[in-house]
């Protein structure tokens, strides 16, 4: 009988999820800085161009926030899958430890 090996993947997936969550936090922090800077620009210049730029900026912020919310929802879904994978891996390990190989 050949060699066998169980490769656990849940830990890798959990690490990836943590990385994504950290990235989303950085994006939210960056957006907060941009919004602060945008408020400062309002005080610097006042014109029709500023109003047009401001509308475009606000539209972009709304779209970015929507995408972040979608990504957070997907991340939560992947976290649930990771928990399912962890349970499956534990079950497979328990079954494999119960097997007896006669070589």
N, C-alpha and C positions, 0 to 999 in steps of 0.2 A: 504494500500500500504506500502511496506517495506521501510526501510531507504536506501538511496543511497549516494554514496560518489565518488567524482572524485579524482583520485590519479594522481598528476602531476609527470611525470617522466623525462621531458626534463631537469630540473635543475640537477637531479642526473647524467644524461648522460653528460651534459656539465661539471660537476665537474670531472667526470671520464676522459673526453677528456683532460682537463687541466692537470690532474695528468699524463696522458700518455705523453703529450707534454713536461712536466717538466722532466720526466724520460728520454726521448729521448735526451733532452739537456744535462743531466748529463752524458749519455753514450757518446755523442760527445765530451764533455769536458774530460772525462776519456781517450778516444782514443787520444786526442791531447797530454795528459800527457804521455801516452804510447809511442807515436811516438817520443816525446822529449827524453824520457829515452832510446829508441832504438838508437837514434842518438848518445847518450853518450856512449852506449856500443860499437859502432863501433870504438871509439877511444881507448877503453880499450884492446880489443883483436882482433887479426887478424889471421884468420886461415880458413881452409876449413869448419870446424864446424860452424864458425860464418857465413860464406856465406850461408850454408845450413839452419841454423836457421833463418837468415835474409829473405831468400826466403819464408820459411814457415810463418814467421811473416807477411810479406807483403801480402801473399795469404789470410791469416786470416783477415787482415785489409780490404782487398777488399770485402770479403764475408760479414763482419760485416757492412761495408758501404752500401752494396746492401740491406741487411736486414733492416737497418735503413731507407733507402729510401722507401722500401716497406711499412714499418710501418707508415711512414709519409703520404704516399699515402692513406693507409687505414684510418688513423686518419682524413684526410681531407674528405674522403667519409662519415665517421661516423658523422663528424661535419655537413655535409649537411643533413644527416638523422635527426640529432638533431634539426636543424632549421625547417625541415618539421614537426617533432613531436611537436615542440613548436607552430607552426601555427595551427596544428590540435587540440592541447589542448586548445588554445585560442578560436578556433571555437566551440569546444564542450562546453566550459564554457559559451560562449555567448548564445548558444542554450539552455543549462540547465537553465541559468538565465531567459530565456524567457518562460520556462515551468511553468505552474501553477498546483500545486497539491492540490486537494480537499480531505481532509481527514476526 
